[in-house]
Amino acid sequence: MTASPTSPVRTVGVLGNANHMILRLTLQKLLAAGTVPTFVLEDLGSPAMVRKTGWYQECWEKTTPVDTEPFPTVAEMLAPHPGVAHYTVDDCNSEEACALMSRHTSELFLLANTRVVKPYIRGSLPFLFAILDNAPLGITLHHVLPALDAGDMLSTCSIPIKRGDTVADMIRSAAIATAELMLQGVVDWDGTTNGVKQDESMLLERNRKCHLAPRTKELFSEFCAKADAFLESRQYRWYDRAVTPE
């Protein structure tokens, strides 16, 4: 169970919210590149995280052609790799989860959308906050610290979005871009890179705390509808010029 031949990393562990599209996309890309993890740990998550995972799945299905085969689950992708330990826990921060992970000597842990592990807009639902704040859409791969999403940045990428796109289109692009950034991070990781410190002064003030994210199904739906309405109004300023017709 090794990383790709071009990476000095030999062992990788993967954690993520159970059945989340970002976890599944990341695992798919890792396996396709020859990076077979030592273990995959799925966090069943809080009710809010379960709702968010379901929303990502809905966005994916809305933007997928009807005759397309369902995207494989983690278990289905790991079936050809019986040597990979596959765990499901109630909380990735629990003693049980720590004990399971300690069985492995992974050199690198990938947190593929876990419950507490994006930087100028941090915490839950950063993409929606970005749209409503008329801020650019992007993803950051960073080290993990006790403070939420505050680790040094290893690499970043933008999320392509064009006029006429919906929130569902954006989420699909974001999920794919995140998985690709994860894979590139494994390939590029040399075991010593410190990364670039985040500029705290650039954080959007109203998204500094994760508790700003909606906590109920009704508030969540309202939040998504606001973002969709803003995109529909064509007022968003950060469309990717490479994919936006003039």
QUINORQUI-V312835 format. One record per backbone hydrogen bond with DSSP energy under -0.5 kcal/mol. CO is the residue of the C=O (numbers start at 1). NH is the residue of the N-H. If there is no record, write none. Layout:
CO/NH ; CO/NH
This chain:
2/36 ; 4/7 ; 9/3 ; 11/107 ; 11/108 ; 12/38 ; 12/39 ; 13/110 ; 14/41 ; 15/112 ; 16/43 ; 17/20 ; 20/24 ; 21/25 ; 22/26 ; 23/27 ; 24/28 ; 25/29 ; 26/30 ; 27/31 ; 28/32 ; 29/33 ; 30/35 ; 31/34 ; 34/36 ; 35/37 ; 38/85 ; 39/14 ; 40/42 ; 40/87 ; 41/16 ; 41/43 ; 42/44 ; 42/89 ; 43/18 ; 46/50 ; 47/51 ; 48/52 ; 49/53 ; 50/54 ; 51/55 ; 52/56 ; 53/57 ; 54/58 ; 55/59 ; 56/60 ; 57/61 ; 58/62 ; 59/63 ; 61/64 ; 65/68 ; 73/77 ; 74/78 ; 75/79 ; 78/81 ; 81/84 ; 83/85 ; 85/40 ; 85/87 ; 87/42 ; 89/44 ; 91/94 ; 94/98 ; 95/99 ; 96/100 ; 97/101 ; 98/102 ; 100/103 ; 101/104 ; 108/13 ; 108/110 ; 109/111 ; 110/15 ; 110/112 ; 111/113 ; 113/17 ; 114/117 ; 120/204 ; 123/126 ; 125/129 ; 126/130 ; 127/131 ; 128/132 ; 129/133 ; 130/135 ; 131/134 ; 137/159 ; 139/157 ; 140/142 ; 141/154 ; 141/155 ; 143/151 ; 147/145 ; 147/150 ; 152/143 ; 153/196 ; 155/141 ; 157/139 ; 158/160 ; 161/240 ; 162/165 ; 166/170 ; 167/171 ; 168/172 ; 169/173 ; 170/174 ; 171/175 ; 172/176 ; 173/177 ; 174/178 ; 175/179 ; 176/180 ; 177/181 ; 178/182 ; 179/183 ; 180/184 ; 181/185 ; 182/186 ; 183/187 ; 184/188 ; 185/189 ; 189/8 ; 196/153 ; 198/200 ; 199/202 ; 200/203 ; 203/205 ; 204/207 ; 205/208 ; 207/122 ; 209/212 ; 210/213 ; 216/220 ; 217/221 ; 218/222 ; 219/223 ; 220/224 ; 221/225 ; 222/226 ; 223/227 ; 224/228 ; 225/229 ; 226/230 ; 227/231 ; 228/232 ; 229/233 ; 230/235 ; 231/234 ; 239/241 ; 240/243 ; 240/244 ; 243/245
